[in-house]
Amino acid sequence: MATTFQKRQKEMKRLEKQREKAERRAQKKLSNREQKQLPEDSPRPAADEAGIANGAEPPESAPQN
């Protein structure tokens, strides 16, 4: 009769582990979704500030005499 109890304990542990894993996946999915949505008032990347668009080189400044 002890094996039945052990089997039940093993099954309960497996189900708990499965629930925890599903919870971690859901949490990770939410955090990834939040990271992708940048607020409009967030600072822009340095490339935008330098005038670089789509991998283009920044404009060269006029040489000073």
Backbone torsions as a table, in degrees:
resi	resn	phi	psi	omega
1	MET	NA	-19.7	-179.7
2	ALA	-67.3	-31.2	-179.2
3	THR	-66.3	-34.2	178.8
4	THR	-62.7	-44.2	178.1
5	PHE	-62.8	-42.5	179.3
6	GLN	-63.6	-40.3	178.5
7	LYS	-63.7	-41.5	179.2
8	ARG	-64.4	-43.0	178.5
9	GLN	-62.3	-42.4	179.6
10	LYS	-63.4	-43.5	179.5
11	GLU	-65.2	-41.0	178.6
12	MET	-63.9	-40.2	178.5
13	LYS	-64.8	-40.9	178.7
14	ARG	-62.9	-44.6	179.5
15	LEU	-64.2	-40.4	178.5
16	GLU	-63.0	-43.5	179.1
17	LYS	-63.2	-39.9	178.9
18	GLN	-63.7	-42.5	178.2
19	ARG	-63.3	-43.4	179.3
20	GLU	-62.7	-39.9	179.6
21	LYS	-65.4	-42.8	178.5
22	ALA	-63.5	-38.4	178.3
23	GLU	-65.0	-42.4	177.9
24	ARG	-62.8	-41.3	178.6
25	ARG	-61.9	-44.1	180.0
26	ALA	-63.7	-41.9	179.6
27	GLN	-63.8	-42.8	179.7
28	LYS	-64.3	-40.2	179.4
29	LYS	-62.2	-42.6	178.7
30	LEU	-65.4	-42.6	-178.5
31	SER	-67.2	-37.1	177.3
32	ASN	-65.5	-38.6	179.9
33	ARG	-65.4	-39.6	179.2
34	GLU	-67.9	-36.4	-179.5
35	GLN	-68.2	-33.5	-178.7
36	LYS	-72.4	-26.7	-179.5
37	GLN	-91.7	101.4	178.6
38	LEU	-89.0	136.1	175.7
39	PRO	-66.1	151.8	-176.4
40	GLU	-67.1	-27.3	-178.5
41	ASP	-90.6	10.6	178.6
42	SER	-74.9	151.5	178.7
43	PRO	-64.7	144.2	179.8
44	ARG	-82.6	157.9	177.2
45	PRO	-62.6	157.5	-177.2
46	ALA	-59.9	-31.3	-179.1
47	ALA	-61.6	-39.4	179.0
48	ASP	-67.3	-38.0	-179.4
49	GLU	-67.2	-30.8	-179.1
50	ALA	-83.3	-3.5	179.7
51	GLY	85.2	17.2	179.7
52	ILE	-89.9	126.1	178.5
53	ALA	-127.1	127.7	176.7
54	ASN	54.0	42.6	175.3
55	GLY	80.2	6.6	179.3
56	ALA	-75.4	155.8	179.2
57	GLU	-74.1	146.2	176.7
58	PRO	-68.3	149.3	179.6
59	PRO	-65.8	138.8	179.5
60	GLU	-79.3	141.3	-179.9
61	SER	-78.4	155.2	179.6
62	ALA	-67.0	138.1	179.7
63	PRO	-67.4	139.4	-179.7
64	GLN	-93.5	136.8	-179.2
65	ASN	-96.6	NA	NA
